[in-house]
Amino acid sequence: MSELITKSACELAGLIESKEISSVEATEAFFDRSESLNHLTLSYLHLNRESALAAAQAADSDLAAGKRHSALHGVPIAVKDNLTTTDAPTTAGSKILEGWVPQYDSTVVKRIRAAGLPILGKTNMDEFAMGSSTEYSAYGPSRNPWDLDRIPGGSGGGSSSAVSGHLAPLAVGSDTGGSIRFPAAVTGSVGAKPTYGAVSRYGLIALASSLDQVGPVTNTVLDAALLQDVIAGYDPHDSTSLPDSLGSMAEAVKTAQFKGLKVGVVKQLSSDGFQAGVKKCFDDTIAKLTAEGVEVVEVDCPSFEYSVAAYYLILPAEASSNLARFDSVRFGLRVAPEGNPTIERVMAATREAGFGPEVKRRIILGTYALSSGYYDAYYGSAQKVRTLIQQDLEKAFSQVDVLLTPTAPTTAFKIGEKVNDPLAMYLNDIATIPANLAGIPGMSVPNGLAEEDGLPSGVQILAPAREDARMYQVASLIEALYVAQWGAPLIAQAPGLEANRG
Amino acid sequence: MSEITPDLVRHLASLSRILVTDDEVEKLAGELGVIVDSVATVNKAVSGDVVPTSHPIPMSNVFREDEVAPSLTQEQALSGAADSAEGRFKVAAILDED
């Protein structure tokens, strides 16, 4: 394995800045590896060598001219396939958008380019980000570098497997109910969902507009902080974009300290339903923090019990409206039935052929939740649950600085295990959903390997809205405790993909 | 038990503009029935007056200056369309002939 590809993004940025390596060398190292190994993990749907190398050359010449555009200048990155890019197809994992090349860059992609990061390619995902395993991708499932028979989480399993398999040093994902954090937990990587509105959604193919948020997928907390600094910021193109700056996450990480820290453990997310080894890892995190003098208290969030139910009403309702734009007219697939069909019949035939089973399920469910006669009972009640969850969190954060939960109820499950049981699939997000419903930031950090299967587990840090810096600080403190124990981030214990080359 | 019947699924699919086969209708009715029974628990969560939340971070009246900025050309706007004619999106007939 080339030395370069296991380095953190921050280390690579330092080597590029000091001109020990060029951005072109770094970018080529990840391409060489991705081109020979992507067939194992299907992390990428599209690799973008030509345009990435052009960007890397530009980064090198800018640096030579004394222009360093960001702290990650020259470091290559992977981008989830639901963010529009003018130089690569953007499919959101769906056949309905196969081959579509957008005419504009999403704001996140614009910021990444302006910061001097070459884009390696577009990463696989569950179709329109609906799923927890990437098994609902129309282009086949991504695989977990820790065990290729297992899922890398979803919907952002392309980004998580790319980063944990060292096919990219960094990636961006999107998180509607846990699609950044769940994949991070099951691949032993780091994933952060910023406060709603911290990162622009302009050019992000919408799943559920009041829940979606773009964020970093990395191997270290500092890398995630550096990447959030690149992608976050006010954008007039997104009316839900926060006008106030949340400050630099990378700067916040540098001043993290245990002194005076008070953390809460959510009663409703600390007992039943978690795999024994995952629970043991979580208890170990709490014990480590206690040993550092951190005060740990139990907090009660009774409405969390209803968060999955509320989420699976709000999300399908919003998705059924958002996905109405895939109507065969302005972009994407068109399927015309025989004869002289009306546009309605063309739309129905197009959407039948272009959408996969989970997307159809959720659109139909959302249509039901919004229909007259059911609206108050379902969608209306779900919105009220959202208020109750916010109230629970407000109360909890009046007692503690951050909340900790296991990120996922289990380690990575086998491909095929849950794909025919939608409800079982939905429950993977039980610990991550409340953050999306409430708009608060949430982040997953590796906290060990479950003893029964040797697979990665993650701890989730939740902070109040706009307190992303606090979340990153606590994440970096927890990471440091484990790095002290292991001598390196958890990812160093992952089996190499090369062993599976075939 | 939920009331997700095959006929209701057919109706919802038609509202959603998704063509479904009889096999799909049967399968969806079963799957959606289980999901709806599960999500219907939200009813139990709420008692008394609770204000619904539609947006997680309170915001209102988001305005910006109305300034002319570069936008897509007609050619760009039509570039992803399945069919176009005379600089416009071309679609099938809106109304049935009969």
Interface residues (C-beta under 8 A of the other chain):
Chain A: W100 V101 P102 Q103 Y104 T195 Y196 G197 S210 L211 P236 S239 T240 L242 S303 E305 Y306 A309 A310 Y312 L313 S320 A324 D327 S328 V329 R330 F331 G332 L333 R334 A336 N340 P341 T342 I343 E344 R345 V346 M347 A348 A349 R351 E352 F355 K360 R361 I363 I364 L365 T367 Y368 S371 A377 Y378 G380 S381 A382 Q383 K384 V385 R386 T387 L388 Q390 P422 L423 Y426 N436 L437 A438 G439 I440 A465
Chain B: I4 L8 V9 L12 A13 S14 L15 S16 R17 I18 L19 V20 E24 L28 E31 L32 V34 I35 V36 S38 V39 A40 T41 V42 N43 K44 A45 V46 V50 V51 P52 T53 S54 H55 P56 I57 M59 V62 R64 L72 Q76 A77 S79 G80 A81 A82 D83 F89 V91 A92 A93 I94 L95 D96 E97
